[in-house]
């Protein structure tokens, strides 16, 4: 678990390490003449890159950085981030969003069972009228959620917490953007 921000050098190192792993996978599959597996690996890399650029379109720097680095900072979790970004989020939502997401993951990680697979799925949606982040954790954590959302425009909805699953949605309606 890394509670501190990671440096640019660390980000570049993680990024290049991940890219080298993917290129090794492509090379092995080419050597074995498994063209469909090569195509799948290349498509996965392209989707990951497209997702990276789409997340940046939110224009909320702290949350964007958090979404980009959470998998590296918390390697005990298998993290998946998907997004549909049609419009920016409000800048004043940035710090409360990042704080809630970080708080959630820290609490989960403190109580995880290391013998159980831990998955975190985050889906980010932002349109001209609505904003939503869906948080889905599956695994085993003895943590009890104690979450605080500090912006009145952001709503915590559809909350469900158990030892094996945490689910919630952060929702906001964008009036007047």
C-alpha positions as CSV (number, residue, x, y, z in Angstrom):
1,X,0.0,0.0,0.0
2,X,1.3,3.4,-0.9
3,X,-0.5,6.3,0.8
4,X,1.9,8.9,-0.7
5,X,1.8,10.2,-4.2
6,X,4.1,8.4,-6.5
7,X,6.8,10.3,-8.4
8,X,6.9,11.0,-12.1
9,X,9.8,8.6,-12.4
10,X,7.9,5.9,-10.6
11,X,4.9,6.4,-12.9
12,X,7.2,6.1,-16.0
13,X,8.8,3.0,-14.6
14,X,5.5,1.3,-13.9
15,X,4.2,2.4,-17.3
16,X,7.2,1.1,-19.2
17,X,7.2,-2.1,-17.1
18,X,3.6,-2.7,-18.1
19,X,4.3,-1.9,-21.7
20,X,7.3,-4.3,-21.8
21,X,5.1,-7.1,-20.4
22,X,2.5,-6.6,-23.1
23,X,5.2,-6.5,-25.8
24,X,6.7,-9.7,-24.4
25,X,3.3,-11.3,-24.7
26,X,2.9,-10.2,-28.3
27,X,6.4,-11.5,-29.1
28,X,5.8,-14.9,-27.5
29,X,2.5,-15.2,-29.4
30,X,4.1,-14.2,-32.7
31,X,6.8,-16.8,-32.1
32,X,4.1,-19.4,-31.5
33,X,2.2,-18.2,-34.6
34,X,-0.9,-17.4,-32.4
35,X,-2.1,-14.5,-34.4
36,X,-5.5,-14.2,-32.7
37,X,-3.7,-13.9,-29.3
38,X,-1.5,-11.2,-30.8
39,X,-4.5,-9.3,-32.1
40,X,-6.2,-9.6,-28.7
41,X,-3.1,-8.3,-26.9
42,X,-2.7,-5.3,-29.3
43,X,-6.5,-4.5,-28.9
44,X,-6.1,-4.6,-25.1
45,X,-3.2,-2.2,-25.3
46,X,-5.1,0.1,-27.6
47,X,-8.2,0.1,-25.3
48,X,-6.1,0.8,-22.3
49,X,-4.4,3.8,-24.0
50,X,-7.8,5.1,-25.2
51,X,-9.2,4.8,-21.7
52,X,-6.2,6.7,-20.4
53,X,-6.9,9.7,-22.7
54,X,-10.6,9.6,-22.0
55,X,-10.1,9.8,-18.2
56,X,-8.0,12.9,-18.8
57,X,-11.0,14.5,-20.4
58,X,-12.6,14.8,-17.0
59,X,-10.4,17.8,-16.2
60,X,-10.2,17.0,-12.5
61,X,-6.5,16.5,-11.9
62,X,-6.4,14.8,-8.5
63,X,-9.1,12.3,-9.3
64,X,-7.6,11.7,-12.7
65,X,-4.2,11.0,-11.2
66,X,-5.8,8.7,-8.6
67,X,-7.6,6.7,-11.3
68,X,-4.4,6.4,-13.3
69,X,-2.2,5.2,-10.4
70,X,-4.5,3.3,-8.0
71,X,-3.4,-0.1,-9.5
72,X,0.2,0.7,-9.0
73,X,-0.2,2.1,-5.5
74,X,-2.3,-0.9,-4.4
75,X,-0.9,-4.0,-6.1
76,X,-3.0,-6.3,-3.8
77,X,-6.1,-5.2,-5.9
78,X,-6.8,-6.2,-9.5
79,X,-8.1,-2.8,-10.7
80,X,-10.2,-2.2,-13.7
81,X,-11.2,1.3,-14.8
82,X,-13.7,1.9,-17.6
83,X,-15.1,5.2,-18.7
84,X,-17.5,7.1,-20.9
85,X,-16.5,10.7,-20.8
86,X,-18.6,13.1,-22.9
87,X,-18.0,16.3,-20.9
88,X,-15.8,17.6,-18.1
89,X,-16.6,17.3,-14.4
90,X,-16.8,20.3,-12.0
91,X,-13.4,21.2,-10.7
92,X,-14.8,21.7,-7.1
93,X,-15.7,18.0,-7.1
94,X,-12.1,17.0,-7.6
95,X,-10.7,16.9,-4.0
96,X,-13.9,15.3,-2.5
97,X,-13.9,12.6,-5.1
98,X,-10.3,11.7,-4.8
99,X,-10.6,11.7,-1.0
100,X,-13.6,9.3,-1.0
101,X,-12.0,6.9,-3.5
102,X,-8.7,6.9,-1.6
103,X,-10.4,6.5,1.8
104,X,-12.4,3.5,0.4
105,X,-9.4,1.7,-1.0
106,X,-7.3,2.3,2.1
107,X,-10.0,0.9,4.4
108,X,-10.5,-2.2,2.1
109,X,-6.7,-2.9,1.9
110,X,-6.2,-2.6,5.7
111,X,-8.6,-5.5,6.2
112,X,-8.0,-7.8,3.1
113,X,-7.4,-11.5,3.3
114,X,-4.2,-12.0,1.3
115,X,-5.3,-15.5,0.3
116,X,-8.4,-14.3,-1.6
117,X,-8.4,-12.6,-5.0
118,X,-9.2,-8.9,-4.7
119,X,-10.9,-7.0,-7.5
120,X,-11.8,-3.4,-7.8
121,X,-13.9,-2.1,-10.7
122,X,-14.4,1.6,-11.3
123,X,-16.7,2.9,-14.0
124,X,-16.7,6.7,-14.7
125,X,-19.4,8.4,-16.6
126,X,-19.6,12.1,-17.4
127,X,-22.1,13.8,-19.8
128,X,-23.3,17.3,-20.1
129,X,-26.0,16.7,-17.5
130,X,-24.8,13.9,-15.2
131,X,-21.7,12.5,-13.5
132,X,-21.2,9.1,-11.9
133,X,-18.5,6.9,-10.5
134,X,-19.5,3.3,-9.7
135,X,-17.2,1.6,-7.2
136,X,-17.4,-2.2,-7.1
137,X,-15.0,-4.2,-4.9
138,X,-15.1,-8.0,-4.7
139,X,-12.8,-10.0,-2.5
140,X,-12.5,-10.4,1.3
141,X,-12.0,-7.6,3.6
142,X,-12.8,-7.3,7.3
143,X,-13.0,-3.5,7.0
144,X,-16.0,-1.6,8.1
145,X,-16.8,1.3,5.8
146,X,-16.5,4.8,7.3
147,X,-16.8,7.0,4.3
148,X,-17.1,10.8,4.1
149,X,-18.2,12.8,1.1
150,X,-17.5,16.5,1.6
151,X,-19.3,18.1,-1.3
152,X,-23.1,18.7,-1.1
153,X,-23.5,18.4,-4.9
154,X,-22.1,14.8,-4.8
155,X,-24.4,12.1,-3.6
156,X,-23.4,8.6,-2.4
157,X,-26.1,6.3,-3.7
158,X,-26.9,2.6,-4.1
159,X,-24.6,1.7,-1.1
160,X,-24.1,-2.0,-0.3
161,X,-21.3,-3.2,2.0
162,X,-20.3,-6.7,3.1
163,X,-17.1,-8.6,3.9
164,X,-17.0,-9.8,0.3
165,X,-18.4,-6.8,-1.6
166,X,-18.4,-3.0,-1.4
167,X,-20.6,-1.2,-3.9
168,X,-21.6,2.4,-4.2
169,X,-22.2,5.2,-6.8
170,X,-21.1,8.8,-6.5
171,X,-23.6,10.7,-8.5
172,X,-24.1,14.4,-9.4
173,X,-26.3,16.3,-11.7
174,X,-24.5,19.0,-13.6
175,X,-26.7,22.0,-13.6
176,X,-25.3,25.2,-15.0
177,X,-22.0,24.0,-16.3
